[in-house]
Amino acid sequence: MIEVTNEAHLADLKATNDVLLVYLAPPSCNVGESLLDKVTDVLAGRSVGAAHVDTSAHPAIAGQHLVLAFPTILVFVYGREFDRLSRIISIADLERSLDRATAIVSDN
């Protein structure tokens, strides 16, 4: 997972990845820490870009995307927000979201 340090870096990732998952959480979030490993497992074998934002170090990125709860996962397709999962995140819901996003990309 690529560590995002500013909005320009995130914009570049959105432009270069057809499907991009952005994981936003502060390091102090216990739920976020345990979920990150599960998200990494879900990403294995998928052609999905992945980025992590430390929201305590870069709160402006969270603010620009109207992220008010942590952890939050944003899924982008062709640079546009496709799905948002927040707080209590189901791995099954994340898998379905990524499956739909990659299906859209493979259909085009």
C-alpha positions as a Python dict, from the first residue, in 0.01 Angstrom:
ca = {
    (1, 'M'): (0, 0, 0),
    (2, 'I'): (141, 338, -100),
    (3, 'E'): (162, 603, 172),
    (4, 'V'): (-4, 927, 51),
    (5, 'T'): (151, 1249, 181),
    (6, 'N'): (-48, 1518, 1),
    (7, 'E'): (-351, 1575, -221),
    (8, 'A'): (-137, 1607, -537),
    (9, 'H'): (8, 1262, -476),
    (10, 'L'): (-342, 1121, -431),
    (11, 'A'): (-457, 1294, -751),
    (12, 'D'): (-168, 1130, -938),
    (13, 'L'): (-267, 789, -802),
    (14, 'K'): (-628, 843, -908),
    (15, 'A'): (-512, 935, -1259),
    (16, 'T'): (-280, 637, -1299),
    (17, 'N'): (-502, 362, -1148),
    (18, 'D'): (-831, 260, -1307),
    (19, 'V'): (-942, 126, -969),
    (20, 'L'): (-791, 274, -654),
    (21, 'L'): (-863, 189, -291),
    (22, 'V'): (-775, 461, -41),
    (23, 'Y'): (-760, 363, 326),
    (24, 'L'): (-789, 657, 567),
    (25, 'A'): (-724, 618, 940),
    (26, 'P'): (-505, 764, 1214),
    (27, 'P'): (-245, 534, 1372),
    (28, 'S'): (-428, 568, 1706),
    (29, 'C'): (-736, 390, 1565),
    (30, 'N'): (-732, 34, 1702),
    (31, 'V'): (-1007, -79, 1468),
    (32, 'G'): (-817, 73, 1178),
    (33, 'E'): (-500, -116, 1265),
    (34, 'S'): (-670, -454, 1278),
    (35, 'L'): (-876, -388, 964),
    (36, 'L'): (-574, -281, 759),
    (37, 'D'): (-434, -636, 759),
    (38, 'K'): (-766, -776, 639),
    (39, 'V'): (-791, -513, 365),
    (40, 'T'): (-439, -600, 251),
    (41, 'D'): (-543, -966, 228),
    (42, 'V'): (-848, -873, 19),
    (43, 'L'): (-627, -675, -220),
    (44, 'A'): (-392, -968, -280),
    (45, 'G'): (-436, -1099, -633),
    (46, 'R'): (-652, -808, -746),
    (47, 'S'): (-549, -548, -1002),
    (48, 'V'): (-641, -261, -773),
    (49, 'G'): (-417, 28, -670),
    (50, 'A'): (-398, 83, -297),
    (51, 'A'): (-308, 388, -91),
    (52, 'H'): (-301, 466, 280),
    (53, 'V'): (-355, 808, 435),
    (54, 'D'): (-244, 876, 793),
    (55, 'T'): (-516, 1123, 881),
    (56, 'S'): (-340, 1248, 1193),
    (57, 'A'): (-43, 1361, 982),
    (58, 'H'): (-253, 1474, 682),
    (59, 'P'): (-597, 1585, 804),
    (60, 'A'): (-652, 1806, 500),
    (61, 'I'): (-678, 1502, 273),
    (62, 'A'): (-954, 1357, 491),
    (63, 'G'): (-1127, 1695, 500),
    (64, 'Q'): (-1115, 1738, 123),
    (65, 'H'): (-1290, 1404, 83),
    (66, 'L'): (-1543, 1473, 363),
    (67, 'V'): (-1419, 1183, 573),
    (68, 'L'): (-1558, 1232, 923),
    (69, 'A'): (-1524, 883, 1074),
    (70, 'F'): (-1238, 636, 1085),
    (71, 'P'): (-1145, 402, 941),
    (72, 'T'): (-1284, 492, 600),
    (73, 'I'): (-1221, 320, 269),
    (74, 'L'): (-1280, 509, -53),
    (75, 'V'): (-1292, 320, -382),
    (76, 'F'): (-1227, 524, -696),
    (77, 'V'): (-1299, 414, -1052),
    (78, 'Y'): (-1139, 624, -1325),
    (79, 'G'): (-1059, 891, -1066),
    (80, 'R'): (-1414, 931, -936),
    (81, 'E'): (-1546, 811, -604),
    (82, 'F'): (-1734, 487, -661),
    (83, 'D'): (-1794, 362, -307),
    (84, 'R'): (-1736, 463, 55),
    (85, 'L'): (-1717, 227, 351),
    (86, 'S'): (-1680, 375, 696),
    (87, 'R'): (-1650, 280, 1066),
    (88, 'I'): (-1794, -70, 1084),
    (89, 'I'): (-1664, -218, 760),
    (90, 'S'): (-1769, -559, 638),
    (91, 'I'): (-1498, -744, 444),
    (92, 'A'): (-1773, -904, 233),
    (93, 'D'): (-1903, -556, 140),
    (94, 'L'): (-1550, -448, 50),
    (95, 'E'): (-1502, -755, -171),
    (96, 'R'): (-1834, -689, -348),
    (97, 'S'): (-1740, -326, -403),
    (98, 'L'): (-1402, -416, -550),
    (99, 'D'): (-1560, -686, -768),
    (100, 'R'): (-1810, -434, -909),
    (101, 'A'): (-1538, -173, -964),
    (102, 'T'): (-1308, -413, -1148),
    (103, 'A'): (-1603, -542, -1355),
    (104, 'I'): (-1675, -186, -1469),
    (105, 'V'): (-1314, -141, -1575),
    (106, 'S'): (-1296, -479, -1754),
    (107, 'D'): (-1621, -403, -1944),
    (108, 'N'): (-1473, -83, -2092),
}
